[in-house]
Amino acid sequence: MDDQTRIELEAAAFRRLRKHLMEDRQDVQNIDLMNLAGFCRNCLSRWYQEAAAERGIDMGKEDAREIFYGMPYDDWKQMHQTPADDSKKAAFETAFAENVGKES
């Protein structure tokens, strides 16, 4: 397989993952994704932002989130995010530290 085809297939797989998370499974909470898989929608938007930076494209965190979520992140949270209980929050602290690192 040539590099261009590989890139196109990888991009298609990413778009399908995004569609799955944003359209097919809006019920799955970010905290549950992070606790179970070590990443969530916010991680995907951050990776998008990091990929842009690697190419010299200036993109802020909120800009990347809006691109990924298809709307401002606060709107998404209001429409889809439910409160997390204390056990989920505690598990998130561990998952975040292990997979993302401490926020600065």
MOPAC internal coordinates of N, CA, C and O (Angstrom, degrees):
PM7 1SCF
backbone

  N    0.0000 0     0.00 0     0.00 0    0    0    0
  C    1.4437 1     0.00 0     0.00 0    1    0    0
  C    1.5289 1   108.76 1     0.00 0    2    1    0
  O    1.2310 1   120.90 1   -44.81 1    3    2    1
  N    1.3059 1   115.89 1   135.19 1    3    2    1
  C    1.4676 1   119.06 1   179.43 1    5    3    2
  C    1.5321 1   110.04 1   -80.07 1    6    5    3
  O    1.2310 1   120.87 1   -17.67 1    7    6    5
  N    1.3397 1   115.95 1   162.33 1    7    6    5
  C    1.4650 1   121.54 1  -175.92 1    9    7    6
  C    1.5219 1   112.57 1   -60.48 1   10    9    7
  O    1.2310 1   119.67 1   138.36 1   11   10    9
  N    1.3168 1   118.23 1   -41.64 1   11   10    9
  C    1.4604 1   120.47 1  -178.12 1   13   11   10
  C    1.5263 1   111.36 1   -63.29 1   14   13   11
  O    1.2310 1   120.31 1   138.52 1   15   14   13
  N    1.3091 1   117.00 1   -41.48 1   15   14   13
  C    1.4682 1   120.58 1   177.97 1   17   15   14
  C    1.5170 1   110.18 1   -64.63 1   18   17   15
  O    1.2310 1   120.26 1   137.08 1   19   18   17
  N    1.3247 1   117.12 1   -42.92 1   19   18   17
  C    1.4677 1   121.18 1   178.14 1   21   19   18
  C    1.5294 1   110.24 1   -59.50 1   22   21   19
  O    1.2310 1   120.33 1   134.06 1   23   22   21
  N    1.3242 1   116.98 1   -45.94 1   23   22   21
  C    1.4665 1   121.17 1   179.33 1   25   23   22
  C    1.5296 1   110.52 1   -60.68 1   26   25   23
  O    1.2310 1   120.38 1   136.82 1   27   26   25
  N    1.3116 1   116.88 1   -43.18 1   27   26   25
  C    1.4620 1   120.89 1  -179.92 1   29   27   26
  C    1.5241 1   111.47 1   -64.62 1   30   29   27
  O    1.2310 1   120.26 1   139.75 1   31   30   29
  N    1.3301 1   117.10 1   -40.25 1   31   30   29
  C    1.4584 1   120.46 1   177.92 1   33   31   30
  C    1.5293 1   111.37 1   -67.42 1   34   33   31
  O    1.2310 1   120.50 1   138.62 1   35   34   33
  N    1.3254 1   116.65 1   -41.38 1   35   34   33
  C    1.4622 1   120.12 1   177.01 1   37   35   34
  C    1.5216 1   110.64 1   -62.28 1   38   37   35
  O    1.2310 1   120.26 1   137.52 1   39   38   37
  N    1.3261 1   117.11 1   -42.48 1   39   38   37
  C    1.4695 1   120.82 1   178.28 1   41   39   38
  C    1.5229 1   110.64 1   -63.73 1   42   41   39
  O    1.2310 1   119.98 1   139.55 1   43   42   41
  N    1.3161 1   117.65 1   -40.45 1   43   42   41
  C    1.4610 1   121.13 1   178.53 1   45   43   42
  C    1.5253 1   110.75 1   -64.27 1   46   45   43
  O    1.2310 1   120.31 1   139.37 1   47   46   45
  N    1.3220 1   117.00 1   -40.63 1   47   46   45
  C    1.4636 1   120.60 1   178.27 1   49   47   46
  C    1.5266 1   110.37 1   -64.54 1   50   49   47
  O    1.2310 1   119.91 1   139.43 1   51   50   49
  N    1.3273 1   117.78 1   -40.57 1   51   50   49
  C    1.4609 1   121.48 1   177.24 1   53   51   50
  C    1.5262 1   110.53 1   -62.69 1   54   53   51
  O    1.2310 1   120.48 1   134.67 1   55   54   53
  N    1.3220 1   116.68 1   -45.33 1   55   54   53
  C    1.4658 1   119.93 1   179.32 1   57   55   54
  C    1.5305 1   110.83 1   -61.16 1   58   57   55
  O    1.2310 1   120.27 1   141.66 1   59   58   57
  N    1.3194 1   117.10 1   -38.34 1   59   58   57
  C    1.4632 1   120.56 1   179.08 1   61   59   58
  C    1.5218 1   111.17 1   -68.95 1   62   61   59
  O    1.2310 1   119.91 1   140.77 1   63   62   61
  N    1.3350 1   117.77 1   -39.23 1   63   62   61
  C    1.4623 1   120.99 1   175.21 1   65   63   62
  C    1.5237 1   110.08 1   -61.43 1   66   65   63
  O    1.2310 1   120.35 1   134.32 1   67   66   65
  N    1.3271 1   116.93 1   -45.68 1   67   66   65
  C    1.4535 1   121.35 1   178.89 1   69   67   66
  C    1.5275 1   110.42 1   -59.37 1   70   69   67
  O    1.2310 1   120.05 1   133.15 1   71   70   69
  N    1.3305 1   117.51 1   -46.85 1   71   70   69
  C    1.4686 1   121.38 1   179.25 1   73   71   70
  C    1.5265 1   109.94 1   -59.94 1   74   73   71
  O    1.2310 1   120.22 1   136.37 1   75   74   73
  N    1.3080 1   117.19 1   -43.63 1   75   74   73
  C    1.4621 1   121.16 1  -179.87 1   77   75   74
  C    1.5297 1   110.62 1   -58.77 1   78   77   75
  O    1.2310 1   120.55 1   132.72 1   79   78   77
  N    1.3271 1   116.55 1   -47.28 1   79   78   77
  C    1.4599 1   120.74 1  -177.68 1   81   79   78
  C    1.5225 1   113.10 1   -73.44 1   82   81   79
  O    1.2310 1   120.29 1   146.47 1   83   82   81
  N    1.3366 1   117.05 1   -33.53 1   83   82   81
  C    1.4585 1   120.45 1  -173.28 1   85   83   82
  C    1.5263 1   113.20 1   -92.83 1   86   85   83
  O    1.2310 1   120.25 1   153.50 1   87   86   85
  N    1.3242 1   117.13 1   -26.50 1   87   86   85
  C    1.4627 1   119.56 1  -176.33 1   89   87   86
  C    1.5268 1   112.69 1  -116.93 1   90   89   87
  O    1.2310 1   120.67 1   133.31 1   91   90   89
  N    1.3159 1   116.33 1   -46.69 1   91   90   89
  C    1.4632 1   119.93 1  -173.84 1   93   91   90
  C    1.5257 1   112.50 1   -79.62 1   94   93   91
  O    1.2310 1   119.95 1   145.51 1   95   94   93
  N    1.3361 1   117.69 1   -34.49 1   95   94   93
  C    1.4704 1   121.55 1  -174.62 1   97   95   94
  C    1.5209 1   112.11 1  -129.93 1   98   97   95
  O    1.2310 1   120.99 1  -126.61 1   99   98   97
  N    1.3244 1   115.71 1    53.39 1   99   98   97
  C    1.4605 1   120.00 1   176.60 1  101   99   98
  C    1.5218 1   111.52 1   -63.30 1  102  101   99
  O    1.2310 1   120.37 1   160.42 1  103  102  101
  N    1.3388 1   116.90 1   -19.58 1  103  102  101
  C    1.4540 1   121.86 1  -179.12 1  105  103  102
  C    1.5234 1   112.73 1   -73.04 1  106  105  103
  O    1.2310 1   119.99 1   158.68 1  107  106  105
  N    1.3109 1   117.63 1   -21.32 1  107  106  105
  C    1.4629 1   120.42 1  -179.06 1  109  107  106
  C    1.5301 1   108.39 1   -77.56 1  110  109  107
  O    1.2310 1   121.50 1   -58.66 1  111  110  109
  N    1.3083 1   114.73 1   121.34 1  111  110  109
  C    1.4541 1   120.82 1  -176.28 1  113  111  110
  C    1.5281 1   111.40 1   -79.63 1  114  113  111
  O    1.2310 1   120.61 1   -33.09 1  115  114  113
  N    1.3292 1   116.44 1   146.91 1  115  114  113
  C    1.4623 1   121.09 1   177.35 1  117  115  114
  C    1.5275 1   111.15 1   -56.45 1  118  117  115
  O    1.2310 1   120.27 1   139.17 1  119  118  117
  N    1.3204 1   117.09 1   -40.83 1  119  118  117
  C    1.4659 1   119.84 1  -177.98 1  121  119  118
  C    1.5279 1   110.37 1   -63.08 1  122  121  119
  O    1.2310 1   120.16 1   143.85 1  123  122  121
  N    1.3360 1   117.29 1   -36.15 1  123  122  121
  C    1.4574 1   120.28 1   178.08 1  125  123  122
  C    1.5255 1   110.96 1   -69.22 1  126  125  123
  O    1.2310 1   120.58 1   139.14 1  127  126  125
  N    1.3329 1   116.49 1   -40.86 1  127  126  125
  C    1.4713 1   119.98 1   176.12 1  129  127  126
  C    1.5261 1   110.42 1   -59.55 1  130  129  127
  O    1.2310 1   120.64 1   132.29 1  131  130  129
  N    1.3247 1   116.39 1   -47.71 1  131  130  129
  C    1.4634 1   120.36 1  -177.93 1  133  131  130
  C    1.5259 1   110.37 1   -63.76 1  134  133  131
  O    1.2310 1   120.51 1   136.72 1  135  134  133
  N    1.3158 1   116.62 1   -43.28 1  135  134  133
  C    1.4648 1   119.76 1  -177.86 1  137  135  134
  C    1.5243 1   112.18 1   -66.50 1  138  137  135
  O    1.2310 1   120.06 1   145.10 1  139  138  137
  N    1.3158 1   117.50 1   -34.90 1  139  138  137
  C    1.4614 1   120.86 1  -177.41 1  141  139  138
  C    1.5208 1   113.90 1   -91.35 1  142  141  139
  O    1.2310 1   120.46 1   141.72 1  143  142  141
  N    1.3350 1   116.72 1   -38.28 1  143  142  141
  C    1.4666 1   120.03 1  -171.62 1  145  143  142
  C    1.5248 1   114.06 1  -113.66 1  146  145  143
  O    1.2310 1   120.19 1   167.23 1  147  146  145
  N    1.3236 1   117.25 1   -12.77 1  147  146  145
  C    1.4581 1   119.46 1  -179.90 1  149  147  146
  C    1.5180 1   113.72 1    82.03 1  150  149  147
  O    1.2310 1   120.15 1  -169.46 1  151  150  149
  N    1.3297 1   117.32 1    10.54 1  151  150  149
  C    1.4651 1   121.62 1   173.96 1  153  151  150
  C    1.5210 1   107.87 1  -154.42 1  154  153  151
  O    1.2310 1   121.12 1   -17.36 1  155  154  153
  N    1.3356 1   115.46 1   162.64 1  155  154  153
  C    1.4596 1   120.40 1   178.70 1  157  155  154
  C    1.5287 1   108.99 1  -146.86 1  158  157  155
  O    1.2310 1   120.37 1     7.28 1  159  158  157
  N    1.3032 1   116.90 1  -172.72 1  159  158  157
  C    1.4615 1   121.24 1   179.30 1  161  159  158
  C    1.5288 1   111.27 1   -58.70 1  162  161  159
  O    1.2310 1   120.63 1   141.06 1  163  162  161
  N    1.3416 1   116.40 1   -38.94 1  163  162  161
  C    1.4618 1   119.56 1   179.27 1  165  163  162
  C    1.5275 1   111.28 1   -64.11 1  166  165  163
  O    1.2310 1   120.21 1   143.09 1  167  166  165
  N    1.3215 1   117.21 1   -36.91 1  167  166  165
  C    1.4667 1   120.39 1   176.17 1  169  167  166
  C    1.5239 1   109.99 1   -62.44 1  170  169  167
  O    1.2310 1   120.67 1   135.87 1  171  170  169
  N    1.3336 1   116.32 1   -44.13 1  171  170  169
  C    1.4672 1   119.68 1   179.28 1  173  171  170
  C    1.5246 1   111.02 1   -61.12 1  174  173  171
  O    1.2310 1   120.22 1   139.44 1  175  174  173
  N    1.3262 1   117.19 1   -40.56 1  175  174  173
  C    1.4638 1   118.92 1   178.45 1  177  175  174
  C    1.5298 1   110.75 1   -68.22 1  178  177  175
  O    1.2310 1   120.25 1   145.52 1  179  178  177
  N    1.3301 1   117.13 1   -34.48 1  179  178  177
  C    1.4737 1   120.51 1   177.13 1  181  179  178
  C    1.5178 1   110.46 1   -67.32 1  182  181  179
  O    1.2310 1   120.12 1   139.06 1  183  182  181
  N    1.3294 1   117.38 1   -40.94 1  183  182  181
  C    1.4638 1   120.57 1   177.74 1  185  183  182
  C    1.5194 1   110.48 1   -64.03 1  186  185  183
  O    1.2310 1   120.14 1   144.89 1  187  186  185
  N    1.3169 1   117.34 1   -35.11 1  187  186  185
  C    1.4702 1   122.32 1   175.45 1  189  187  186
  C    1.5338 1   108.98 1   -62.86 1  190  189  187
  O    1.2310 1   120.79 1   133.39 1  191  190  189
  N    1.3190 1   116.09 1   -46.61 1  191  190  189
  C    1.4681 1   121.86 1   178.29 1  193  191  190
  C    1.5250 1   110.78 1   -60.81 1  194  193  191
  O    1.2310 1   120.01 1   136.41 1  195  194  193
  N    1.3155 1   117.59 1   -43.59 1  195  194  193
  C    1.4637 1   121.24 1   179.37 1  197  195  194
  C    1.5272 1   111.30 1   -64.64 1  198  197  195
  O    1.2310 1   120.19 1   141.14 1  199  198  197
  N    1.3256 1   117.24 1   -38.86 1  199  198  197
  C    1.4666 1   120.87 1   177.36 1  201  199  198
  C    1.5298 1   110.17 1   -64.36 1  202  201  199
  O    1.2310 1   120.51 1   141.29 1  203  202  201
  N    1.3181 1   116.63 1   -38.71 1  203  202  201
  C    1.4671 1   120.08 1   177.04 1  205  203  202
  C    1.5320 1   109.92 1   -63.89 1  206  205  203
  O    1.2310 1   120.26 1   135.36 1  207  206  205
  N    1.3204 1   117.11 1   -44.64 1  207  206  205
  C    1.4698 1   121.20 1  -179.62 1  209  207  206
  C    1.5193 1   111.33 1   -61.26 1  210  209  207
  O    1.2310 1   120.49 1   141.59 1  211  210  209
  N    1.3458 1   116.66 1   -38.41 1  211  210  209
  C    1.4662 1   120.45 1   178.45 1  213  211  210
  C    1.5294 1   111.37 1   -61.60 1  214  213  211
  O    1.2310 1   120.53 1   156.83 1  215  214  213
  N    1.3150 1   116.59 1   -23.17 1  215  214  213
  C    1.4692 1   121.55 1   179.94 1  217  215  214
  C    1.5206 1   112.38 1  -101.93 1  218  217  215
  O    1.2310 1   120.98 1  -168.76 1  219  218  217
  N    1.3399 1   115.73 1    11.24 1  219  218  217
  C    1.4542 1   120.46 1   177.04 1  221  219  218
  C    1.5169 1   114.16 1    79.02 1  222  221  219
  O    1.2310 1   120.18 1  -163.24 1  223  222  221
  N    1.3192 1   117.26 1    16.76 1  223  222  221
  C    1.4617 1   121.61 1   179.41 1  225  223  222
  C    1.5209 1   108.46 1   -96.15 1  226  225  223
  O    1.2310 1   120.77 1   -58.78 1  227  226  225
  N    1.3291 1   116.14 1   121.22 1  227  226  225
  C    1.4529 1   121.69 1  -179.74 1  229  227  226
  C    1.5283 1   108.70 1   -79.96 1  230  229  227
  O    1.2310 1   120.75 1   -62.38 1  231  230  229
  N    1.3303 1   116.17 1   117.62 1  231  230  229
  C    1.4626 1   120.88 1  -178.22 1  233  231  230
  C    1.5138 1   108.06 1  -144.31 1  234  233  231
  O    1.2310 1   120.67 1   -56.05 1  235  234  233
  N    1.3030 1   116.32 1   123.95 1  235  234  233
  C    1.4525 1   120.94 1   178.24 1  237  235  234
  C    1.5164 1   112.17 1   -79.07 1  238  237  235
  O    1.2310 1   121.12 1   -13.78 1  239  238  237
  N    1.3188 1   115.46 1   166.22 1  239  238  237
  C    1.4652 1   121.88 1  -179.38 1  241  239  238
  C    1.5264 1   111.41 1   -58.52 1  242  241  239
  O    1.2310 1   120.31 1   133.14 1  243  242  241
  N    1.3309 1   117.02 1   -46.86 1  243  242  241
  C    1.4660 1   120.01 1  -179.18 1  245  243  242
  C    1.5240 1   111.72 1   -67.63 1  246  245  243
  O    1.2310 1   120.24 1   145.79 1  247  246  245
  N    1.3314 1   117.15 1   -34.21 1  247  246  245
  C    1.4693 1   120.72 1   176.08 1  249  247  246
  C    1.5263 1   110.42 1   -62.76 1  250  249  247
  O    1.2310 1   120.55 1   134.28 1  251  250  249
  N    1.3272 1   116.54 1   -45.72 1  251  250  249
  C    1.4644 1   121.00 1  -179.99 1  253  251  250
  C    1.5229 1   110.57 1   -64.25 1  254  253  251
  O    1.2310 1   120.69 1   139.16 1  255  254  253
  N    1.3207 1   116.28 1   -40.84 1  255  254  253
  C    1.4662 1   119.06 1   178.57 1  257  255  254
  C    1.5237 1   110.86 1   -63.95 1  258  257  255
  O    1.2310 1   120.20 1   138.05 1  259  258  257
  N    1.3097 1   117.22 1   -41.95 1  259  258  257
  C    1.4665 1   119.53 1   180.00 1  261  259  258
  C    1.5264 1   111.25 1   -64.41 1  262  261  259
  O    1.2310 1   120.39 1   142.67 1  263  262  261
  N    1.3234 1   116.86 1   -37.33 1  263  262  261
  C    1.4660 1   120.18 1   176.31 1  265  263  262
  C    1.5263 1   109.18 1   -63.93 1  266  265  263
  O    1.2310 1   120.24 1   132.42 1  267  266  265
  N    1.3206 1   117.15 1   -47.58 1  267  266  265
  C    1.4607 1   120.25 1  -176.90 1  269  267  266
  C    1.5288 1   111.96 1   -68.14 1  270  269  267
  O    1.2310 1   120.65 1   132.65 1  271  270  269
  N    1.3371 1   116.35 1   -47.35 1  271  270  269
  C    1.4626 1   120.63 1  -176.70 1  273  271  270
  C    1.5294 1   112.81 1   -77.25 1  274  273  271
  O    1.2310 1   120.25 1   161.57 1  275  274  273
  N    1.3245 1   117.12 1   -18.43 1  275  274  273
  C    1.4601 1   119.96 1  -178.19 1  277  275  274
  C    1.5156 1   112.61 1    77.65 1  278  277  275
  O    1.2310 1   120.65 1  -168.53 1  279  278  277
  N    1.3026 1   116.36 1    11.47 1  279  278  277
  C    1.4635 1   123.58 1  -179.81 1  281  279  278
  C    1.5285 1   107.22 1  -169.83 1  282  281  279
  O    1.2310 1   119.93 1   -14.24 1  283  282  281
  N    1.3237 1   117.74 1   165.76 1  283  282  281
  C    1.4689 1   117.97 1   174.76 1  285  283  282
  C    1.5358 1   110.40 1   -57.14 1  286  285  283
  O    1.2310 1   121.03 1   -39.19 1  287  286  285
  N    1.3151 1   115.63 1   140.81 1  287  286  285
  C    1.4649 1   121.15 1  -176.52 1  289  287  286
  C    1.5264 1   111.71 1   -57.50 1  290  289  287
  O    1.2310 1   120.08 1   139.76 1  291  290  289
  N    1.3296 1   117.45 1   -40.24 1  291  290  289
  C    1.4590 1   119.91 1   179.54 1  293  291  290
  C    1.5275 1   111.55 1   -60.87 1  294  293  291
  O    1.2310 1   120.14 1   144.90 1  295  294  293
  N    1.3341 1   117.35 1   -35.10 1  295  294  293
  C    1.4709 1   120.66 1   176.47 1  297  295  294
  C    1.5263 1   110.35 1   -65.54 1  298  297  295
  O    1.2310 1   120.86 1   136.41 1  299  298  297
  N    1.3399 1   115.97 1   -43.59 1  299  298  297
  C    1.4783 1   119.75 1   178.29 1  301  299  298
  C    1.5251 1   110.18 1   -59.31 1  302  301  299
  O    1.2310 1   120.76 1   132.24 1  303  302  301
  N    1.3381 1   116.15 1   -47.76 1  303  302  301
  C    1.4601 1   119.91 1  -178.91 1  305  303  302
  C    1.5285 1   110.85 1   -58.55 1  306  305  303
  O    1.2310 1   120.43 1   135.76 1  307  306  305
  N    1.3053 1   116.79 1   -44.24 1  307  306  305
  C    1.4618 1   120.85 1  -179.05 1  309  307  306
  C    1.5298 1   111.27 1   -63.00 1  310  309  307
  O    1.2310 1   120.51 1   142.42 1  311  310  309
  N    1.3214 1   116.64 1   -37.58 1  311  310  309
  C    1.4571 1   121.12 1  -177.44 1  313  311  310
  C    1.5298 1   113.59 1   -79.78 1  314  313  311
  O    1.2310 1   120.00 1   147.43 1  315  314  313
  N    1.3524 1   117.60 1   -32.57 1  315  314  313
  C    1.4648 1   119.60 1  -167.50 1  317  315  314
  C    1.5227 1   116.24 1  -127.35 1  318  317  315
  O    1.2310 1   119.41 1   159.64 1  319  318  317
  N    1.3047 1   118.73 1   -20.36 1  319  318  317
  C    1.4615 1   119.58 1  -173.95 1  321  319  318
  C    1.5205 1   111.26 1   -84.71 1  322  321  319
  O    1.2310 1   121.20 1   -45.82 1  323  322  321
  N    1.3201 1   115.32 1   134.18 1  323  322  321
  C    1.4580 1   121.30 1   177.00 1  325  323  322
  C    1.5232 1   109.01 1  -110.42 1  326  325  323
  O    1.2310 1   120.07 1   -22.01 1  327  326  325
  N    1.3232 1   117.47 1   157.99 1  327  326  325
  C    1.4669 1   119.86 1   179.83 1  329  327  326
  C    1.5312 1   111.34 1   -62.73 1  330  329  327
  O    1.2310 1   121.33 1   -35.14 1  331  330  329
  N    1.3162 1   115.06 1   144.86 1  331  330  329
  C    1.4669 1   121.52 1   178.24 1  333  331  330
  C    1.5239 1   108.84 1  -102.78 1  334  333  331
  O    1.2310 1   121.05 1   -38.62 1  335  334  333
  N    1.3231 1   115.60 1   141.38 1  335  334  333
  C    1.4618 1   119.11 1   177.71 1  337  335  334
  C    1.5293 1   110.05 1   -78.98 1  338  337  335
  O    1.2310 1   120.89 1    -8.32 1  339  338  337
  N    1.3144 1   115.91 1   171.68 1  339  338  337
  C    1.4678 1   121.33 1  -175.50 1  341  339  338
  C    1.5247 1   112.68 1   -61.71 1  342  341  339
  O    1.2310 1   119.73 1   144.24 1  343  342  341
  N    1.3350 1   118.11 1   -35.76 1  343  342  341
  C    1.4670 1   119.56 1  -179.29 1  345  343  342
  C    1.5300 1   110.81 1   -68.25 1  346  345  343
  O    1.2310 1   120.10 1   141.85 1  347  346  345
  N    1.3303 1   117.41 1   -38.15 1  347  346  345
  C    1.4629 1   120.11 1   176.94 1  349  347  346
  C    1.5351 1   110.65 1   -66.81 1  350  349  347
  O    1.2310 1   120.73 1   140.65 1  351  350  349
  N    1.3239 1   116.21 1   -39.35 1  351  350  349
  C    1.4682 1   120.03 1   178.77 1  353  351  350
  C    1.5286 1   110.83 1   -63.82 1  354  353  351
  O    1.2310 1   120.48 1   138.34 1  355  354  353
  N    1.3187 1   116.69 1   -41.66 1  355  354  353
  C    1.4677 1   120.51 1   178.67 1  357  355  354
  C    1.5225 1   110.97 1   -65.07 1  358  357  355
  O    1.2310 1   120.48 1   136.64 1  359  358  357
  N    1.3285 1   116.69 1   -43.36 1  359  358  357
  C    1.4666 1   120.32 1   177.72 1  361  359  358
  C    1.5204 1   110.66 1   -63.42 1  362  361  359
  O    1.2310 1   120.52 1   143.80 1  363  362  361
  N    1.3326 1   116.62 1   -36.20 1  363  362  361
  C    1.4579 1   120.70 1   178.62 1  365  363  362
  C    1.5259 1   111.00 1   -63.14 1  366  365  363
  O    1.2310 1   120.21 1   137.19 1  367  366  365
  N    1.3165 1   117.21 1   -42.81 1  367  366  365
  C    1.4741 1   120.31 1   179.62 1  369  367  366
  C    1.5268 1   110.12 1   -55.98 1  370  369  367
  O    1.2310 1   120.49 1   136.29 1  371  370  369
  N    1.3079 1   116.66 1   -43.71 1  371  370  369
  C    1.4642 1   121.26 1   178.59 1  373  371  370
  C    1.5162 1   110.88 1   -66.62 1  374  373  371
  O    1.2310 1   120.40 1   130.97 1  375  374  373
  N    1.3325 1   116.85 1   -49.03 1  375  374  373
  C    1.4706 1   120.84 1  -178.35 1  377  375  374
  C    1.5243 1   111.07 1   -62.04 1  378  377  375
  O    1.2310 1   120.53 1   138.97 1  379  378  377
  N    1.3247 1   116.59 1   -41.03 1  379  378  377
  C    1.4572 1   120.03 1   179.85 1  381  379  378
  C    1.5285 1   110.52 1   -64.11 1  382  381  379
  O    1.2310 1   120.50 1   133.61 1  383  382  381
  N    1.3196 1   116.65 1   -46.39 1  383  382  381
  C    1.4650 1   120.30 1  -179.95 1  385  383  382
  C    1.5248 1   111.31 1   -61.28 1  386  385  383
  O    1.2310 1   120.34 1   140.40 1  387  386  385
  N    1.3192 1   116.96 1   -39.60 1  387  386  385
  C    1.4634 1   120.71 1  -178.43 1  389  387  386
  C    1.5258 1   113.26 1   -74.42 1  390  389  387
  O    1.2310 1   120.12 1   148.29 1  391  390  389
  N    1.3301 1   117.38 1   -31.71 1  391  390  389
  C    1.4516 1   120.34 1  -172.00 1  393  391  390
  C    1.5122 1   115.04 1  -108.88 1  394  393  391
  O    1.2310 1   119.70 1   155.35 1  395  394  393
  N    1.2998 1   118.17 1   -24.65 1  395  394  393
  C    1.4650 1   120.80 1  -176.99 1  397  395  394
  C    1.5119 1   111.10 1  -118.31 1  398  397  395
  O    1.2310 1   120.05 1   140.64 1  399  398  397
  N    1.3008 1   117.51 1   -39.36 1  399  398  397
  C    1.4547 1   122.00 1  -178.18 1  401  399  398
  C    1.5078 1   109.92 1   104.52 1  402  401  399
  O    1.2310 1   121.27 1    -9.88 1  403  402  401
  N    1.2798 1   115.17 1   170.12 1  403  402  401
  C    1.4599 1   120.41 1  -178.54 1  405  403  402
  C    1.5299 1   109.94 1   -70.93 1  406  405  403
  O    1.2310 1   121.64 1   -42.35 1  407  406  405
  N    1.3429 1   114.46 1   137.65 1  407  406  405
  C    1.4636 1   118.76 1   176.77 1  409  407  406
  C    1.5237 1   108.15 1   -69.83 1  410  409  407
  O    1.2310 1   121.68 1   -36.10 1  411  410  409
  N    1.3259 1   114.39 1   143.90 1  411  410  409
  C    1.4667 1   117.86 1   178.30 1  413  411  410
  C    1.4912 1   110.59 1  -102.13 1  414  413  411
  O    1.2310 1   120.10 1   180.00 1  415  414  413

